[in-house]
Amino acid sequence: MYETLALYIDGEFLSGDGRDTEEVTNPATLEVLGRLPHARKADLDRALAAANRAFESWRKSSPMLRSEILRKAAQLSRDRAQEIGRNMTMDQGKPLAESVGEVMSCADHADWHAEECRRIYGRVIPPRSPEVRQMVLREPIGVCAAFTPWNFPYNQAIRKICAAIGAGCTIILKGPEDAPSAVMAIARIFHDAGLPPGVLNIVWGVPSEISDYLIRSPIVRKVSFTGSVPVGKQLAALAGAHMKRVTMELGGHSPVLVFDDADVDRAAKQLARFKVRNAGQVCVSPTRFYVHEKIYDQFLSSFIDTLKSIKVGDGLEPDTQMGPLAHARRVPTMEKFVDNARSLGGKVVLGGERLGEKGHFFSPTVVTDLPEDSMLMTEEPFGPIAPVVRFNDTDDVIRRANSLPFGLSSYVFTNSLQTATKVSNGIEAGMVNINHFGSALPETPFGGIKDSGIGSEGGMETFDGYLVTKFVTHI
């Protein structure tokens, strides 16, 4: 049975009760799964008041208590992973194995924050005079407003929730209305783990209206957003107008550099499988493939052969390796990328078309011979399309990789330590993966530079955006 959808405010689950609602549908079958209630203004005011009240006690809570609750949330995530994963596949579309894997990895995130929140240290600064004591304290910033996307609904929400409550903050989170079951599951998990009322609140509604109302509220002191660059800039500008701290994890257009000394077949097969993860709807998905001309043909052949073997279908089918796109609008967007490529002389050597008559399916697609100013080389496709182009000079390919305003993730395949060092130093990105895909672990920082965002989530940096620094000096 699909998740029961509700608001979660001040420790209570609130159903429709006359509120506006919207349909939640399965992108593979177009079946209506449920109706999601929208928060009224009174609901938002109640969530703000509850978070503000809860902060006065939660900020003083023991790190040991916070750690204990986060550990319980981690265990409940593992216990309920199959059920949560099934619901996530139903409303988001990704294969069941990917959904369950997302929940299990998020249990690790909760465990990581449970440990790190016990180690939020200040420091003593040696004074110039022996009569003076100088201390630096790290204190929770206050009530946080968070906005999370549909492509990784469990992962993106729990990262922000764990960081906020682990730091001693309270949080109001608006998850993705089109894939809400994962966030509902998180609310139930923390409720069952014993989190005090008001520390976590979940609201739904028209995104622009909810974000504007929460960010403008004087109660909110911190804003965290994961999503597109244009929306992120709007929210950052609004937060900046009210002098509120932000963490922004925005879009990218990840370059892939495959050098002639790489293990070509291994790189091609790994990249092909990684490319179709979540149907390419991943902010760190490899999206611009630069392949050295000496191994270009070999790479392209192996890359295409691997993509041809990918089974596309309903995520609940056991042999499905790539599910549908999450929204109906994504299919014509993919077609627009393909049409633009063809109009500029690009060759569609695999796929390039909608699959089937029902559901939002699009074939794994490879396009070659593209100019640098094509849509595929300048705009993030956020789908299962891979443009593959040649290069022959290291300095030139680094320049091409850095030519866009994005800087989230990047990928390098080479067996030369010298090349790996030069490229990792030269690439303008928040994350550089060399010969594998190693980002997004709980213990490592995740974030971008340039238009791809501000701040990091995960790693020892995970609490930085949720803490303020206070200097205390006395005689």
ZIMOTA-V383394 format. One record per residue. N is the residue number from 1. SS is DSSP state (a for helix, b for strand, c for the rest). PHI is phi in whole degrees, -180 to 180 (NA if undefined). D_CENTER is the distance of its C-alpha to the mean C-alpha in whole Angstrom. Layout:
N:SS:PHI:D_CENTER + N:SS:PHI:D_CENTER
This chain:
1:c:NA:27 + 2:c:-70:23 + 3:c:-56:22 + 4:c:-76:24 + 5:c:-96:22 + 6:c:-162:23 + 7:b:-84:22 + 8:b:-132:22 + 9:b:-134:24 + 10:c:56:26 + 11:c:82:26 + 12:b:-121:27 + 13:b:-93:26 + 14:b:-115:27 + 15:c:-88:27 + 16:c:-54:28 + 17:c:48:32 + 18:c:86:33 + 19:c:-71:29 + 20:c:-62:28 + 21:b:-133:26 + 22:b:-135:24 + 23:b:-73:24 + 24:b:-113:21 + 25:b:-121:21 + 26:c:-86:21 + 27:c:-70:20 + 28:c:-88:22 + 29:c:-113:25 + 30:c:67:25 + 31:c:-67:26 + 32:b:-79:26 + 33:b:-94:24 + 34:b:178:24 + 35:b:-125:24 + 36:b:-102:22 + 37:b:-76:24 + 38:c:-95:23 + 39:c:-74:24 + 40:c:-83:27 + 41:a:-58:28 + 42:a:-64:30 + 43:a:-66:27 + 44:a:-65:24 + 45:a:-64:27 + 46:a:-67:28 + 47:a:-64:24 + 48:a:-63:25 + 49:a:-65:28 + 50:a:-66:27 + 51:a:-65:24 + 52:a:-67:27 + 53:a:-66:29 + 54:a:-65:27 + 55:a:-62:26 + 56:a:-62:30 + 57:a:-97:30 + 58:a:-65:27 + 59:c:-63:27 + 60:c:-96:30 + 61:c:-68:29 + 62:c:-70:29 + 63:a:-56:26 + 64:a:-68:28 + 65:a:-67:27 + 66:a:-59:24 + 67:a:-62:23 + 68:a:-62:25 + 69:a:-67:23 + 70:a:-64:20 + 71:a:-67:22 + 72:a:-63:23 + 73:a:-63:20 + 74:a:-62:19 + 75:a:-68:22 + 76:a:-65:22 + 77:a:-61:18 + 78:a:-66:20 + 79:a:-63:23 + 80:c:-105:21 + 81:a:-58:19 + 82:a:-64:21 + 83:a:-66:21 + 84:a:-63:18 + 85:a:-63:17 + 86:a:-63:20 + 87:a:-65:19 + 88:a:-64:15 + 89:a:-63:17 + 90:a:-67:19 + 91:a:-101:17 + 92:a:-106:14 + 93:c:109:16 + 94:c:-65:15 + 95:c:-56:17 + 96:a:-57:18 + 97:a:-61:18 + 98:a:-68:14 + 99:a:-63:14 + 100:a:-63:16 + 101:a:-61:15 + 102:a:-62:11 + 103:a:-65:13 + 104:a:-64:16 + 105:a:-67:13 + 106:a:-71:12 + 107:a:-60:16 + 108:a:-64:16 + 109:a:-63:13 + 110:a:-64:16 + 111:a:-63:19 + 112:a:-62:17 + 113:a:-67:17 + 114:a:-62:20 + 115:a:-79:22 + 116:a:-67:21 + 117:a:-68:22 + 118:a:-84:25 + 119:a:-128:25 + 120:c:-89:24 + 121:c:-101:28 + 122:c:-96:30 + 123:b:-160:33 + 124:b:-107:36 + 125:b:-100:37 + 126:c:-57:41 + 127:c:-84:43 + 128:c:-80:46 + 129:c:-118:48 + 130:c:-65:49 + 131:c:-81:49 + 132:c:-100:46 + 133:b:-115:43 + 134:b:-124:39 + 135:b:-132:36 + 136:b:-116:32 + 137:b:-109:30 + 138:b:-114:27 + 139:b:-124:26 + 140:b:-63:23 + 141:c:-74:23 + 142:c:136:23 + 143:b:-77:21 + 144:b:-112:18 + 145:b:-114:16 + 146:b:-128:12 + 147:b:-134:11 + 148:c:-124:8 + 149:c:-95:7 + 150:c:-90:9 + 151:c:-76:7 + 152:c:-132:6 + 153:a:-65:8 + 154:a:-78:9 + 155:a:-61:7 + 156:a:-67:5 + 157:a:-74:8 + 158:a:-71:10 + 159:a:-59:9 + 160:a:-72:10 + 161:a:-64:13 + 162:a:-63:14 + 163:a:-67:14 + 164:a:-67:16 + 165:a:-73:19 + 166:a:-66:19 + 167:a:-80:20 + 168:c:99:23 + 169:c:-92:21 + 170:b:-112:21 + 171:b:-147:18 + 172:b:-114:18 + 173:b:-118:14 + 174:b:-108:14 + 175:c:-89:12 + 176:c:-80:12 + 177:c:-66:16 + 178:c:-87:16 + 179:c:-143:14 + 180:c:-89:15 + 181:a:-62:16 + 182:a:-65:14 + 183:a:-69:13 + 184:a:-61:17 + 185:a:-63:17 + 186:a:-64:16 + 187:a:-60:18 + 188:a:-67:21 + 189:a:-64:20 + 190:a:-70:20 + 191:a:-61:23 + 192:a:-72:25 + 193:c:-79:24 + 194:c:96:26 + 195:c:-65:24 + 196:c:-61:26 + 197:c:-55:26 + 198:c:92:25 + 199:c:-70:22 + 200:b:-123:19 + 201:b:-134:20 + 202:b:-120:18 + 203:b:-129:19 + 204:c:-134:18 + 205:c:159:20 + 206:c:-69:20 + 207:a:-53:17 + 208:a:-64:19 + 209:a:-73:22 + 210:a:-65:20 + 211:a:-65:18 + 212:a:-63:21 + 213:a:-67:23 + 214:a:-71:21 + 215:a:-67:20 + 216:a:-73:24 + 217:c:-65:25 + 218:c:-67:27 + 219:c:-71:26 + 220:b:-78:22 + 221:b:-115:22 + 222:b:-148:18 + 223:b:-125:15 + 224:b:-126:11 + 225:b:-139:9 + 226:b:-123:6 + 227:c:169:7 + 228:c:-76:10 + 229:a:-63:13 + 230:a:-60:16 + 231:a:-68:14 + 232:a:-59:13 + 233:a:-66:16 + 234:a:-63:18 + 235:a:-69:17 + 236:a:-65:17 + 237:a:-66:21 + 238:a:-65:21 + 239:a:-64:20 + 240:a:-64:22 + 241:a:-64:25 + 242:c:-110:25 + 243:c:55:25 + 244:c:-109:21 + 245:b:-69:19 + 246:b:-130:15 + 247:b:-121:12 + 248:b:-125:10 + 249:b:-111:7 + 250:c:-110:8 + 251:c:-71:9 + 252:c:-140:11 + 253:c:-155:14 + 254:b:-65:14 + 255:b:-77:18 + 256:b:-121:20 + 257:b:-113:23 + 258:b:-112:25 + 259:c:-90:29 + 260:c:-72:32 + 261:c:-99:32 + 262:c:-77:29 + 263:c:-77:29 + 264:a:-63:29 + 265:a:-64:29 + 266:a:-63:27 + 267:a:-63:24 + 268:a:-63:25 + 269:a:-68:24 + 270:a:-63:21 + 271:a:-67:19 + 272:a:-63:21 + 273:a:-69:19 + 274:a:-69:16 + 275:a:-63:16 + 276:c:-93:16 + 277:a:-59:14 + 278:a:53:12 + 279:a:56:15 + 280:a:78:13 + 281:c:-89:10 + 282:c:-136:8 + 283:c:-65:7 + 284:c:-106:9 + 285:c:-62:11 + 286:b:-65:15 + 287:b:-130:16 + 288:b:-129:19 + 289:b:-101:22 + 290:b:-106:25 + 291:b:-120:27 + 292:b:-59:30 + 293:c:-60:33 + 294:c:-69:35 + 295:c:-120:33 + 296:a:-58:31 + 297:a:-63:33 + 298:a:-64:33 + 299:a:-62:29 + 300:a:-62:29 + 301:a:-62:31 + 302:a:-68:29 + 303:a:-62:26 + 304:a:-67:27 + 305:a:-59:29 + 306:a:-67:26 + 307:a:-66:24 + 308:a:-62:28 + 309:c:-84:27 + 310:c:-72:24 + 311:c:-88:25 + 312:b:-100:23 + 313:c:177:24 + 314:c:-59:23 + 315:c:-62:20 + 316:c:-84:23 + 317:c:-75:25 + 318:c:-64:25 + 319:c:-97:26 + 320:c:-71:23 + 321:c:-110:21 + 322:b:-143:19 + 323:c:-92:18 + 324:c:-78:19 + 325:c:-68:16 + 326:c:-73:15 + 327:c:-135:17 + 328:a:-60:21 + 329:a:-67:20 + 330:a:-72:18 + 331:a:-66:21 + 332:a:-63:23 + 333:a:-65:21 + 334:a:-62:21 + 335:a:-63:25 + 336:a:-66:25 + 337:a:-61:23 + 338:a:-66:26 + 339:a:-62:29 + 340:a:-63:28 + 341:a:-61:28 + 342:a:-62:31 + 343:a:-65:33 + 344:c:-103:32 + 345:c:93:34 + 346:c:-69:31 + 347:b:-110:31 + 348:b:-87:29 + 349:b:-95:30 + 350:b:-157:28 + 351:c:70:27 + 352:c:93:26 + 353:c:-149:27 + 354:b:-64:26 + 355:c:-113:27 + 356:c:75:29 + 357:c:-101:30 + 358:c:-123:28 + 359:c:89:24 + 360:c:-100:21 + 361:c:-98:22 + 362:b:-137:22 + 363:c:-74:23 + 364:c:-55:22 + 365:b:-131:23 + 366:b:-127:25 + 367:b:-126:26 + 368:b:-122:29 + 369:c:57:31 + 370:c:-97:29 + 371:c:-75:30 + 372:c:-65:27 + 373:c:-94:27 + 374:c:-71:26 + 375:a:-58:23 + 376:a:-64:21 + 377:a:-92:22 + 378:a:-122:21 + 379:c:-124:18 + 380:c:-67:15 + 381:c:-73:16 + 382:c:52:13 + 383:c:-169:15 + 384:c:-84:17 + 385:b:-117:19 + 386:b:-124:20 + 387:b:-84:23 + 388:b:-123:25 + 389:b:-129:27 + 390:b:-93:30 + 391:b:-148:30 + 392:c:-140:33 + 393:c:-137:33 + 394:a:-64:30 + 395:a:-62:31 + 396:a:-68:30 + 397:a:-71:27 + 398:a:-65:26 + 399:a:-60:27 + 400:a:-66:25 + 401:a:-63:22 + 402:c:-92:22 + 403:c:-76:23 + 404:c:-99:20 + 405:c:-78:19 + 406:b:-91:15 + 407:b:-160:15 + 408:c:-93:11 + 409:b:-126:12 + 410:b:-155:16 + 411:b:-139:18 + 412:b:-132:21 + 413:b:-124:24 + 414:c:-162:27 + 415:c:-103:30 + 416:c:-99:31 + 417:a:-62:30 + 418:a:-63:32 + 419:a:-65:30 + 420:a:-59:26 + 421:a:-67:27 + 422:a:-62:28 + 423:a:-71:25 + 424:a:-65:23 + 425:a:-74:25 + 426:a:-90:25 + 427:c:-70:21 + 428:c:-94:20 + 429:c:-156:16 + 430:c:-74:14 + 431:b:-141:14 + 432:b:-124:17 + 433:b:-108:17 + 434:b:-113:21 + 435:c:67:22 + 436:c:-167:19 + 437:c:-116:15 + 438:c:-120:15 + 439:c:-90:12 + 440:c:75:9 + 441:c:-78:12 + 442:c:-58:13 + 443:c:-86:16 + 444:c:-117:14 + 445:c:-71:13 + 446:b:-126:9 + 447:c:175:10 + 448:c:-123:12 + 449:b:-126:15 + 450:b:53:17 + 451:c:-72:15 + 452:c:-87:12 + 453:b:141:12 + 454:b:-136:14 + 455:c:88:13 + 456:c:-133:11 + 457:b:-118:10 + 458:c:89:12 + 459:a:67:15 + 460:a:-69:18 + 461:a:-83:16 + 462:c:-59:14 + 463:c:-96:17 + 464:a:-56:18 + 465:a:-76:16 + 466:a:-113:18 + 467:b:-125:21 + 468:b:-110:24 + 469:b:-104:27 + 470:b:-120:31 + 471:b:-98:34 + 472:b:-123:37 + 473:b:-134:40 + 474:b:-155:44 + 475:c:-108:47
